[in-house]
Amino acid sequence: MATNHNSLGSLPESGYVRQSQLIPSIFPFSSATLWRKVKAGTFPKPVKLGPRITAWRVEDIRDLIKRLGR
């Protein structure tokens, strides 16, 4: 899985990021692929912040990028 190095600096130090902040700016795949990867356990599970708000912990995304060696 490739990542876009130009956008990595746009991640906040901590907090949460929404799907629109991750795809395609950091991870070059579709929304459907993102959810397949979550289901397969190869992408961090999101957190529900509200009834219609799903986000990922920035720390989890940074850890994923480090594990991928990017």
Buried (B, 14 or more C-beta within 10 A) or exposed (E): EEBEEEBBEEBEEEEBBEBEBBBEBBBEBEEEBBEEBBEEEEBBEBEEEEEEEBBBBBBBBBEBBEEEEE
